[in-house]
Amino acid sequence: MVAMPHTPASAKPTATRKDVARLAGVSTAVVSYVVNGGPKRVSPATEAKVRTAIAALGYRPNAAARALKLGSSEMLGMIVPDTTNPFFVMLAHAVEEAAAERGYALLIANSDASIASERRHMENLASRRVDGVFLSSVLFEPDLRELEAAEIPVVLLNHSAESPGFASVGVDLQEGARLAVEHLAGHGHTRIGLVMGTNTGGGLDGREVGWLEGVREAGLVPGPIIRAPFRRPAGLEVARELAGRPDRPTALFASSDILAVGLLRGFHETGIRVPEDVALVSFDGSPEAEFSWPGLTTLAQPIQEMARSAVDALVTGGSPSNRIFPPTLVRRASCGC
């Protein structure tokens, strides 16, 4: 005798498209048109009946079956190095909104600035057969073979260097840093230091290049370069260390808002006034820059434009291109304005 599987009395059978059609008094095709937004139009009255039936039955379309039919998962992936960094929070949110406008959902993965984790996420997204991937890599030249082998298109996001064969979207880091130094020199500062966030790949960051260019253009001797992880506590420690220096620079360019926020706290704790004792300009344009005290003068990245450009590049395809956006100097109190 074969035992029959037992279904708990509380378990509800899964509603099907036929169940919805029966309750609404329409064909299954009409249910499909309502759920998928086409291809044929449905009258408002009929759509209302179908949606009422869907709500009553708790119907959920089968995403796997839909993906198989369309040949598309309608899902995009995004890998960022730090989901606690306000800049990447803003960027991911903007990409999610731009993707939704095109009918795509977004999976977001955090690599935690680890090359191994970044590769693992790429393998995972490739196995899920997403329709494309936005990669904010920890490397200047990331290994994309896993996604290439799966024939999944990639856009390198927050990427300011050309990568032959791949689309990329970024901001002009070098020009932004040069503008920061030019602005601080305009306030009369002759010793301008750099607090440079460290990157896993070890390549020369455009912000360091731009800082040095700006210093030389102003005819100044380069101030100290202090390297620290892109973390608030790292900025705090840098400020504490600088507070004890007799040759402390009178101005600093911080390569990210998140570092600058740590600097602000460290200077406050050690009695160093901003901007009276040390003027400060940072990079990114995150909400923290606006709501810190004093408010941070920052080079703001055009997040919305970058996100839309990245989504367009991934969804429409075409020849890979490299789009570089200019940052905007947002003047607040930290620089002395």
Buried (B, 14 or more C-beta within 10 A) or exposed (E): EEEEEEEEEEEEEEBBBEBBBBBBEBEBEBBBBBBEEEEEEBEEEBBEBBBEBBEEBEBEBEEEEBBEEEEBBBBBBBBBBBEEBBBBBBBBBBBBBBBEEBEBBBBBBBBBBBBEBBBBBBEBBBEEBBBBBBBBBBBBEBEBEBBBEBEBBBBBBBBBBBBEEBBBBBBBBBBBBBBBBBBBBEBEBBBBBBBBBBBBBEEEBBBBBBBBBBBEEBEBEBBBEBBBBBBBEBBBBBBBBBBEEEEBBBBBBBBBBBBBBBBBBBBBEBEBEBBEEBBBBBBBBBEBBBEBEBBBBBBBBBBBBBBBBBBBBBBEEEEBEBBBBEBBBBEBBBBBB
